[in-house]
Amino acid sequence: MTIRTFTLVSSLAILVATSAQAARPSDQPWMNVKLSPDERAALLEKELTLDERIGLLHGPMSMPIFGITKPEGAIGSAGYIPGIARLGVPALQESDASLGVTNPLDVRPGDGATALPSGLSLAATFNTRRAYEGGAVVGREARAKGFNVQLAGGVNLARDPRNGRNFEYLGEDPWLAGNLAGASIKGIEDQGIVSTIKHFSLNGQETSRHFANSVIDEAAHRESDLLAFQIAIEKGQPGSVMCAYNLVNGDYSCGNDHLLNTVLKGDWAYKGWVMSDWGAVHATDYIAKGLDQQSGEQLDAKVWFGAPLKAAVEKGEIPAARVSDASRRILRSMFAAGLFDKPVLPGGAIDYAANAEVAGAAAAEGIVLLKNRDGLLPLAATAKTIAVIGGHADAGVLSGGGSSQVVPPGGAKRVVPLGGEGMMGPFRSEYFNGSSPLAAIRKAAPNAKVSFDDGRYIAAAVAAAKAADIVVVFGNQWMGEGEDAADLSLPNGQDALIAAVAAANPNTIVVLQTGGPVSMPWLGQAGAVFEAWYSGVKGGEAIADVLFGAVNPSGRLPMTFPTSLAQYPREALPGRGVPEKTQFDVVYTEGADVGYRRFAQTDLKPLFPFGYGLSYTQFAYSNLKVTGGDTLTVGFDVANIGQRAGKDAPQVYLTDAAGKPVQRLIGFDKVDLKPGETRHLTFTADARLLGRFDAKARRWVIDAGRYQVGVGGASNDLALSGGAKLKAGILKP
C-alpha cells in the first residue's frame, strides 16, 4: 500500500487560518467544547457586526469560468465564504463532491481525487455500509486538500429516466435513497467536514431547469421526494441543505417559504443552514422565505445577500433577527462538524491506493447482472479467444459529466470533447478513468488471445466477433448536468453495433455503462447483459471480476428499466420546444407513485423491475413472521441454496395498507452467505412508510386495519407473504 502526500500551495489560505488562530483571546466562551453547537453558535453570533453577519451569507464561485477570477484566499473550486479572522471563524472552502472531491476545469493544476462509482451504482449495492465508506473517502480527501464543505448528498428521486443527473442520485425509492444518502453524508461529516444534502426539492429534470415549475400535491410530495430528504437528514445530519434551481408549485425552491420555513425548519426542526444552488437566487427577500446563504453570487443578477440585504435590514424591511438567525445556523453547523476545534488545512496525506480499493469494492457490488443465458457467465478461464469491442474499453471506464466530474490522480486516460455552448459547454466531455476493462480482462485471462476493436465500423466489429469464442461489447451512454437524454437509445449507433455483434456470435456479453435505463432492442440476441453504470477509479477491474467470477454479482436495480417511454406519465419531456427563459409546468400526476410504484398501480410490465438482479448462486426465503401494533415487524430466513458464496439483497414490500393495494419498499439489507448458510433477518418498518400524509392536518396518519407484506429478491418477485393488524396512529410531520 502506497501513501502519497498531497500538498496544495495555498500560502494565503494558511496565513488566514494562522492569523485567525492567533486572534483568539483566552476569554472566547464559544471555544468551550463542553457546550453544545447551538450554545457555541449563539455565543459567537452575538459578537458579530452586521457586516460580518452579512459576509457569511453570500460568497463567490471560485473557479475561472466566464471571466470569473479565483477569490483571494480561496483554494479554488465551487465556492468560497471568507472567514472572520478577529473571531477565529474559518473560511468555508467548498467543493462539489457527489462522487468524489472535484477539481473543475483543473483550477488546481494536477489535483486528482478518488473517483467513486456513480450514485446509481452505489444505490444498486443496496448496502448502507458501502455508502458510508464512500462518504468517508470523500471526507478524508477533502480534509487533506483543505476543503471543509462538501456539496454532496444528492437524493432527488428518479422520476424520469432521461434526467441528465439521475446518475448522481440514488434511484426512485425514498427509503432506499434516504438511507443511502444519510449513510454517505454521515461518512463525510464523521471526518470533521460539513456535507450538504441536495437539491431541495423536485429537481427532476435538467431541461430548462431554471424555468421548470414542479407541480405536485402536498401529500404526494411528503410521501415521496420530501420523505427521501427527511430520512437522509435524520440519518446523516448534514450541515447544510442546498435548494434547487426549479420552482415548486409556483415558487422558486430557494425562495419557497413553504418548503424552507414550513417543512424544513418548521416541521422537521432542521438546525443547519440553507444554501442556494449556484445561480438560483432571484431576490433579496429570499432570506425571509428561508434561504440563509447565496452561493456562486456571480451567476445571479445581483449579490442579493450583500449590499441590498444590508440596506433592507437598515430600512427595517428585513428583520435584523432573521440575519442573525441565518448566520447563527451557519456557525452552528461549523461547530457541529468540528471546523473550529480541528481546523481543516491543505497538505494532508492521502492514501489513494486504499481509497481506490473502497471505490472498487463498491463498483463490483453495484454491477447488476440482467441476463445470463444458459450460464454463459462467469466466463471460464479456459476461454481461448475473446473479442472486446467498443466503449473506449482500451482506455478506461466512462464517467458522468458536469459539476460532479472527478478526475483521478494522474488525470483521465482519455477525454473526448463533445462540444457545446452555454454555462455547461466547457464541461461537456466524456472522461475515461484509467481503469481499462481491456487490460483487466487480459489480466484475468492470461492464456487467452484478447483482441480489441473500437467499434467504429460495424463490419470490422462483426468480423472480430465471428473470429472469437467470446465477445464482450460495451454500450456507453454519457449523461451530464444541464441536459437530458433525448430518448432511451444508446447514442452514436451503438444499438445497431451491439445487435450486429450479437447476431454474429451468440456468446456475446453486453456491458452497459449508462447514467440510467436504456431500451436494449438487442436484448433477445445477447447471451448475457450487465449494467456497470459509471464505475469509478477501479471500474475496469470490477467489470473483469464479475465477468470471470472473482466477484459474484449482487447489484439490484434502484430504478425500473421500462420497455419504452410510453410507460411513463410524461412521454414528451416538458420544456422541450418551449421558448427560452419561459416558465413551464412539470406536472407530477403520478404523485407519490414514483417508478415501480406506478408500474404496480397501472399493471405495466417493465423491461426489468426495481430491485432486480441475477446472481451466480441461488437464494431462498422461508419462515416469515409478521407482527403488528404501532408498526410492522417482519422476520424471515434467507438461505444460499446454490454452489457459490454470494451476497443477496432481501427486500420487504408493503403490498396492502388497511385494504388499499400499494407497493412500497419498507425494508432491505445486504447479506453475504456461503453455500448452505442461512441468516435470520428482522425489520421494523418506519411507520411513515405504512401511513399516509394528511396535508390538511399536517401529520402522518396510520389507519387501523390489516397490513400485508411481501418478501423477495425484487419488486415483482415476492416469495413470501403475510400480514398483521396495526392500531390507528398519528405521527408528527
Secondary structure, DSSP 4 states (H G I P E B T S, - for coil): ---EE-----HHHHHHHHHHHHT--TT-GGG-TTS-HHHHHHHHHTT--HHHHHHHTB--EES--TT--PPTT--SEEEEE--BGGGTBPPEEEEE-SSS---GGGSSTT-----PPPHHHHHHHT-HHHHHHHHHHHHHHHHHHT--EEE--B------TT-TTGGGS--S-HHHHHHHHHHHHHHHHTTT-EEEEEEETT----TTTTTEEEE--HHHHHTTHHHHHHHHHHHH--SEEEEPSSEETTEEGGG-HIIIIIIIIIIS---SEEE--TT----GGGGTTT--BB-SGGGSSS-TTSHHHHHHHHTTSS-HHHHHHHHHHHHHHHHHHTTTTS---S--EE-HHHHHHHHHHHHHHH-EEEEEGGG-PSPPTT--EEEEESTTTTT-EE--BSTT----TT--SEEEE----STTGGG-EEEEES--HHHHHHHH-TTSEEEEE-SSSHHHHHHHHHT-SEEEEEEE---BTT---SSSSPTTTHHHHHHHHHHH-SSEEEEEE-SS----TTTTT-SEEEE--S-GGGHHHHHHHHHTTSS------SS-B-SSGGGSS-SSPTTTTSPTT--EEEE-TTTT--THHHHHHHT---SB-TT--B-SS-EEEEEEEEE-BSS-EEEEEEEE-SSS-EEE--EEEEEEETTEEEEEEEEE--EEE-TT-EEEEEEE--GGGTSEEETTTTEEEE-SEEEEEEEEEETTEEEEEEEEEE--EEE--
